[in-house]
Every structure is written in structure tokens, then in C-alpha cells.
Amino acid sequence: MLNQSLQQKMQQKLSPLQIQIMKLLEVPTAQLEQRIKEEVEVNPVLEVDPEEIRCGEDGEPAEPVDNSDTPSEEEREMNATMEEYLGSDDEMPSYKTQANNYSSDDEREDIPFSDGTSFYEHLDEQVGLQNLTPEQLEIAKYIIGNIDEDGYLRRKVDEIADDISFATNNDVETKDVADVLAVVQQFDPPGVGAQDLRECLMLQLLLKGASKEETDVETSPDPVIQLAYNVLDICFEEFSKKHYDKIMKRLHIDDEDDLRDAVDEIVHLNPKPGSGYSGAGAVVKTAQHIIPDFMIDYEDGVLSFRLNSRNDPQLKISATYTEMLEEYSKNRDNQTREQKEAVAFVKQKLDSAKWFIDAIKQRRNTLQTVMGAIMDYQGDYFIDGDESKLKPMILKDIAEKTGLDASTISRVSNSKYVQTPFGIYPLKYFFSEKVQSTDGDEVSSREVKKILEESISAEDKKNPLTDDKLAEILAAKSFNIARRTVAKYREQLGIPVARLRKEL
């Protein structure tokens, strides 16, 4: 049985302007120009002011033209007229019913292209130099097609045999695929076609002269190469865990220097044979240049900051379209349906342009507010760059100082950089947890991490410091921190555990 009832609900919805502001807050300076360019391209009403800096009577930069949502008396009258004019026709303009799966805010990634021989082309060229039967040639091309960008063949040989049998309607044996794979594994770059890291490294050592057979290291042509091969062949698990004492015992190695030379040979091999190629079909990696969003200066005992000029674009509404709308409004009684649609289109683009201009202005104001609060909070550090003077600072601290939400502070700090007299740093660099010393002083966790880095860099690599030992060192420096917290800070610094830092 259906029941009818009344319910009262409160819902919070974001306006188009608020959504626009949130998206723009996350955009760094390096991408802001492109974002504005895209908006100008899709909105003919929006224009970039040719005067990059507008100056007032005193020669100082004047305030940008106010294109906020507060309309003038003339604009209000014209808007009211337009609403009445647009609402007079029962037919909805056709463009309002058209679906578009992309918006100007969508991120579109272009596929990079480059000239030169790709990794797969390089392998394919080598296939033509081999003395293979037509059946073997087909298998070789299929194997190459299954090799990934790193140079590994991640699929099993029997699976490849089944696939070729199904695709060609011919019975292909696993041994046939294995024989062709052995040929491909002789190709350049060394190690290509391996199915795991161990095999990749062993293939490279075989090409350097190692033997698969059980050969006495002392009688081999190159004892170091052969010992390195034996380490991978027999003691790979112990090698990956750096259990060197177990390797020496298992391989009957008496001299530690011999093992050291073998390990040094292994670590200089290429674990990703295909990574050196960036031709067509491979991912092209380009170096990213950091463009600071803020610049901090310290002159005459005064700290100040400024936004990068690219953060302060001068946008305006096109006078041509404004005049067009005014002209249409005077003669609305005699307009055709197409002309009414044109007016609706211009009105929509005008609103969108005003939202975008206002969003850019609010973005600028928010960036200035947040950076000003951070500079005040970390003023001691910005004066002389002494890292020990960095205060503990979290998002909540800046949120309370600025009156903004912590999520807004997070959006501003993400992907933003600040140029200081001591270098360029990500804005997130200045945020750190609070650590209390046994003396009652509160310091930044960054200072604790610095002590960890210095202790680890000075440790005996034959007997590296464990997390427990590091906790004891910190306790001796008045930081009573648990071992798990030490492990967390060590991982944040990208430092492996003691066992993996061990060297011969």
C-alpha cells in the first residue's frame, strides 16, 4: 500500500561558481595559463586583457576591473529584460538539449610522439637477421608482441603455445616456443625476454661469459662473473635479503672481497632492459620545470611575498558581445527563433565568463591569504633558512589563522611551490607533525627526521642501525619516540630497513 507523506530535508549544494573556485585552487601556476587559454577558446565572450599590468594615477598597479556577480542598474534591467524575452518562447533552444561528454574543465592528455626506432621495432629488426623457419618466425613475432615495456615476458611459455595454436589452427608445442624464446633472449638489449628479475640478471651474466654448467669459479675464464651467476642461480633469495653470511657459507666462499666483487657486478646490471628506449610506441618522459607560485623576499629586516604574475591574469568581458546583447534586447519583438537562440547562447556564455573571472579573483585572494598565514607562522625559518626553526604546522593551524576550511588549505598547498632565498620548496614542505621532547618543548617532526637521516648516513654499513637503535639515539637527544613511529618516519624518508642497508 502506497503512503503519501511530507518530508523536510536540508541539502547543501554547490553553485557553479563554488565548483569553479575549488577546481582552480588545485591548479598550479604551470597549468593555470593553459586552463585560462582553454576557457578563452570555448567561451568567445571571455578575453585576456592585452594590458598585463593596469596602472593607476600614482603609477601603482590599479585594482582589476570588477566583474563580480553584483550587477549595475543597467545590467539588472537588461538581465530582467532578457529573462522575460527568453521565457516568452515555449520552444527550448536546440543547443540546450545537446549532450556533450566533455567540458572545458576535463583534463585531456595528449599522446606524445617521437621519432626514432622503438623498443619493439629494434627487436623486430633482429628477428629478420635470424635463420628461422616461417613457423619459428611467427612464434618469435608473437613472443615480441607479448614483451612489456620493461623488456620482460610476463606470460608462461605453455600459455603462449596455446594462444598460437588457437590463433593459427596449428599444433604448436611448448618446446617449440621455448626454443624460439631462447633465441629472442640472445637479442639486444641483454636480458630481454626474461620472465622475472632473476632470469633477467642471469641472462646478462651469460652474455658476459658466465656458464650455466656447474663450473668451479677458480677455473672459469672470469671468476667474478661466474661467482655473480652462481649467487643468483643458487642463492637469489639470500641475495635479495642481503644475507651475505649465508651466501658465503652455502657457496663455500672464504674471502669476503670475492663476494663483494660479485655483488658489485650484479648491482651494475640493468633490471629493466627495455627502459632505455623511447621511440614511437613507448612512453616519453619529459623533465618537468618547476614554476613557483609564490616568491618570498627578505629585505631590510622585512619579510614579504608576492604571487607569480602568472597567477594574476587580467580577464575581461568582450565588449562586442555585450553590445550585441544590448542590440538584440532593443529589437526583441521582431526576432526570429534562431536569433533568440543566439541571444540565449550569448547570455549563457556571459554568465560563464563572469563566474570564471570571479573564480580567478577568489583563487588569487585565497592563495594570498594562505601564503601570508604560512609566512607569518614560519617567519623565523624564512629569515635565515635554518631548518631547526621550522615550527610544527598542520592544516588545522593555518585554517584557524585564516578562517578557511582545512580542505581549502589542503587544495592550496597541493602542487604549489614557493621560491625562497634558500631555494624552491613545495608548499607542503612546511607542514609537519608536532613532536614533544622530554624537556616539554614542541618541535617539528622534520627535525626528528633530520636526526634520523644524519644517524643513518653515519652508521656502519656492515652493521646498520635497527629501528630500536634509532629510537635509542633519539631518546638520548630528548625525543622519546616509539619504534613504530621511527619506522614511519624512516619510510617517509624513503630509507629501507636495516637489513636492506647492509653492505659488505
N, C-alpha and C positions, 0 to 999 in steps of 0.2 A: 504494500500500500504506500502510495506516494504522499509525503507530508510536505507542506509548504511552510517555510519559516523565514524570518528575517534575521540576518546576522550583521553585526557591525565589526568591521575589520579596519585595522590601520596598516597601511603599506607604505614603505619608503621607496620611492622611485627616483632614479637619477635623470636629470634633464640632459638633453643633448650637449649643452654647454659643460656640465659637470663631467660627462663621459669624455668629452674632448680634452678637458683640462687634465684628467687622470692619465690619459694616453700620452699627452705631450710632456707631462712631468717625467716620465720614464725615458724620454728620448734624449740622448746625449747630444752635445754640440755638433759632433761629427756627422750626425744624421739629421739634425734639425733643418739644415739648408735643403736637403733632399726632400724632407717631409713638406716643407713650405713650397718647394718647386712643384711637387705632385699636386698639392692643393690648388695652386695657381693654375695648373694645367687643366684640372677638372672643373674649376669654377671661374668662368670668364669675368665675373663681377669683381673678383679679388685681384689686386695689383700690388706689386712691390714698388714702394716709393723710390724713385731714382735718387733722391737726396738721402744718402745714408745717415747723415747727421743733420738734424734741423737745429739751427742756432737762433737764439732769441736776441733781443736788442743789446744785451750785455755781452754777447759773444759766447755765452754758455749754451750747452745743448738744451733746447726747449723740451717741454713735455710733448710726447707724441700726441697726435690728433686723437681726440676722444671719440672712438667708435663703439662705445659701450651700448648696452641694451636700453639705456634711457633715451628715448627719442625726443626730438624737439617738437614744438607745437605743430609745425608744418608737416613733420614726419608722421605724427599721430593722426592728423587729419587725412593724410594721403593713405596711411595704413587702413584706417577705418573705411575709406572710400574703396580701397582695393578688396577688403573683406566683403563688403557689400556687393562689389562688382563681380567678384569671383563666385560668390554664393548665389548670384542671380540665375545662373545656368544650371539646370539639373544634370547635364551631362558632365561626367568626370573626365578631365583631360587624360588622353591615352597614355602619357608618359608615367602617370601615377599608378597604372596597372601593370607596368612592365617590370619584370623581375631582373635583378642584376646580382649575380652571385659574388661580385667583387665590389668593394668600396675603396675610397681613397685612403682609408686607414689600414687596409690589408697590406701585410708585408709580402712582397713578391721577390723571390730570389732568382736572379738570372744565372743561367748555366754558363760557367766560364769555358771558353775555348782557347786552345793554344796550338801552335804549330809544332811539328816535330814528330818523332816516332814514339808511339805509346808503348807501354809495357807489353801489351798483348800483340801488337804489331812486331815488336822485337822478338818475341817468342815464335810467332808465326813465320818470320823470315828464316829462323834457324831450322824449322821443320823442313823447309824446302831444300835444305842442304844435306839432309839425311837420306840414306839409301833405304827407303821404306816402301813396302808394298802398298797398293791402294787401300787395302783393309787397315793396315797399320797407320797409314796417313790419316784416315778418317778417325781412328781411335785417338791419335795424337792431337788432332784439332779439337776433339771433344774434351780431352783432358785439359788442354789450354783454356778452353771456354769455361771450365769449372775452377780454374785457379783464381783466388781472390786478389785484391789489390796489394796485399802484403806479400804475395808470392806463394801462398800455401794452398794445397789441395785438401780441402776440409772433408771431402767425401771419401767413403771407403771404395776400394778397388772393385769389390763384388757388386756394389750398388751401381757403379759406372758401367760395368759389364752388362748388368740387367737393363739399364737405360738404353745402351747402344743396341742391344739385341731387340728391344721393343721398338726402337725408332727405325731400324734398318730391316727388321724382319729376318735378321741373320743370327745364327747362334754364335755369340762371342764369349769365349771362355775368360775366366778371371785371370788365368795365366797370360793370355794374350794382352790384356790391359796392363798387367804388372810389367811385362817385358817392354812395352812402349813407354810406360811411366819411367822405367829405369833409364831410357834414352832421354826423355824430357828432363830428367833430373841432372843430366850432364850439361844442360844448356846454361848460357849466361843469363842472368847473374847467378853465381854459385849459391846453392841451397834452394833454388826454385823447385816447386813441385813437392816439397816435403809436406807431411801430414801433421806434424807437430814441431814444436821448438827443438826438441832433442834431435829429431831426424834432420832438421834444417842445419843445425850446427855440425852434425856429424858428416853430412854431405859436403860441407865446405872444407872440413878437415881431410876428407878423402881426396878432394881435388887438390889439396896441398901436399899430398903424398902419404897420408896415413893408410894403413892396411886394415881390411875387415877381419882378416885372419888373426888368430891369437899369436901375435908377434912379440918377441922379447924386446922391450924398449931399448935396451942397450945395443942390440944388434940391428935395429931399424935405421934406415937412412937418416931420419930426423927424429931423434929421441923425444924432443919436446912435443912435436906434432902427434906422435904416436901415443905418448902419455896423455895428452889432452883428449885424444879419441877414446882411449881406454876409460878415462874418468867419466865421459859422457855415456859410453856404452855400458859400463858396469856399475857406476856409482852416481847416476844422474840425480836420484832423489837426495842423496847425501850432499851432492854439489849444490843443488838448489836451496838446501837448508844451511849451507856453509859448515857442515860437519867435517872439517878437514882432518881431524884426528881419525875419524872412522875411515876416510878415504885412504889415508896413509897406511892404516892397518890392513885394510882389505886388499890394496894393490901392492903391499909389501914395499912401500916407499920409505927409504931410510933418511934421505936428505930433504929437508923442508924446502930448500931452494928449488929443487926439481919440481915439486908440486906448485910452487909459486909461479914458475915459468909457464907451466902448463895452464894454470888458471888464467894467467895474463893473456895467453894465446886465445883462450876461449872467450874472454870478455871483449876481445877486439874483433870477434866475428860479427856478422850482420844478422840480427834476429829477424829482420823484415826485408828480404831480398828485393821485393817489388817497390819499396818505398822511395827508391832513388829515381823513379820515372814519373814525369809529369806531363806527358804528351796528351794528345787527344784521347778522350775516354777516361782519363784519370783526373782525380780531384786536384785542382790547382790551388795551392795555399799561398796567399799573399801576405806580406808583412803589414801589420796594422800600425798606422801612425797615431799616436795619442795626441788629441787636441784638448787642452784643458778647458774646462767650463768656467773656472774662476782663476783669478790671479791675485795673490796676496803680496802686498808690499809693506816694508818696514822702513820708514824714513823719518828722521828727526824724532825718534822715540815714539812714533805713532804708527799703529797697525791699521791698514786699510785694505779693502779688497774691491775688486771690480769684476763684472761679468765679462766674459769674452764677447766681443762686439757681435759675433755671430749669434749670440743668444738674444740679441735685441734688434730683430729685423723691423723695418718700418713698412707696415702694410696699410693699404687704404682701399676704400670702395671706389670702383670705377665710376667717374662722373658720367660717362657715356650711357651706362645702363640706368643710372639714376634719372637722367634726363629722359631717357626712353620711357621709363615707367611713368614719369610725370606727364609725358605727352600722351601716352595711352589713356591715362586716367581722365584727361580732359575730353576725350572723344570716345568714351566707353559705350555710348548708346549706339554707335554705328559700327562697332567692331564685329568682325566675323568670328566664327568658332576658333579658327586657327590663331587669330590674333589674341583671343582670350587665353588660349593655352600658352602662348608666348609670354603673356603678362604673368600667368601663374608660375611659369618656369623662372622668370626673372625674379619674382617675389621670393621664390624658394631659395634661389642662389644668393639673394641679398641677405636673407636670414642666416644662411650657412656661412657667408663671408663674415657677418658680424659676430657670430659665435666663434669662428676661428680667430679673428682678431682679438676678441676679448679673452679667449683661451691663451693666446700667446702672451698677452699682457699679464694675466694672472699667473702664468707659468714663470715669467720674469720676476714678478713680485714675490712669489713663493720661494724661488731659488735664492733671491737676495735675503729674504727673512731667515731661511735655514742656514745659509752660509755665514750670515752675520752672527747667528747664535753659536755656531760651531767655532768661529774665530774668537768670540768672547770667551767661550768655555775653555779653549785650548790656547789662550793667548800666550802663556809662558813658553809653550813649545814653538810657536810661530816666530818668537823673537830671536831665539838662538839655535833652534833645531835640535835641542837636547832631548833625545827620546825618553829619558828618565823623567822628564817634566810632563809627559802626556798623562792627563788625568783619566781615570775610569769614566767612560761615557757610553751610555746606551741610548737607544731610540727614544725611550721614555723621558730622558733628561732634556733632550732638545725639544720634544713635544711639549713638555711643561713650560719650557722657556719661551717658545714661540706661540703657544696656544693652538698649534696644529695637531692633527691626529698622528699617532705613531706610524700608521700605514703611509701617510703622506711623506713623513720624514724618510721612510724606507724607499719610497719611489724616487725621491730626490737624490738620495745617496747612492742608489744603484747606477752603475755605469757612468758616474760622473767623476771628473778628475779636477784637482786643484794644483795650480803651479805656485810653489813657494820659493823663497830664496835658496832652499836646500834641495830642490828637485820637484818632480811632478809625482803626486801620490793620488791613488783612488780615494774618494771621499770616505769610503768605508774603513780606510786605514785608521782613521781617528776614533773609531768606535771600538771599545774593548770592555771586557768584563771587569768587575771590581774584585780585587783580592786584598784581604786584610792580613797584615803582618802580625806577628806576636806582640809587637810594640803598640798595636792599636792603630797604626797608620793604614790608610787605604791607598793602594797603588793600582795602576793598570796591569791587567794580565799580560800586556805587551812587555812589561819589564821582566816578568817571570819567564816569558818565552825567550827573551834575550839571554837570560842567565842559562836557560836550557841549551840554547844554541852554542854559547861560549863553552859550556861544560862538555858538550858532545864533540865539538871541534878540537878540544884539547885532550880528549880521552886517549887511552892506549888502545889502538885498533885491534890488537891481539886479544885484549880483554875489555871490550866495550862496556860502558855503564848501563846497567839494567834500570828499569823504571824505579825500582825500590832504591837503588843507589842515588838516582837523580832526586828522588824525594828527600833523601837524607841530606844531599847538598843544599837543596832549597831550605830545608829546616834549619841548617846551620846558618843560613842567611836571613833567618827570621820569617820564613814563609812556610807555615805548617800546612802543606798541601797533600791530599791523599794520592796514593799511587795511581788510581784510575784517572784522576784529574791531570796528573803528569802525563799519562798516556794520551789523554785527549789533546793536550797542548802539543805534544810531540807529533801526533798525527796531523794537527792543523799546520804544523811547520813542514810537513812532508818528509819527516825523518823516520826511517824504518826502525823496527825493534832492534835490540842489541845483537841478537843472533845474526841478523842480516847485515849488520855493520862490521862484522868481524872480518879481519884481513889477516893474511899470513905474514 
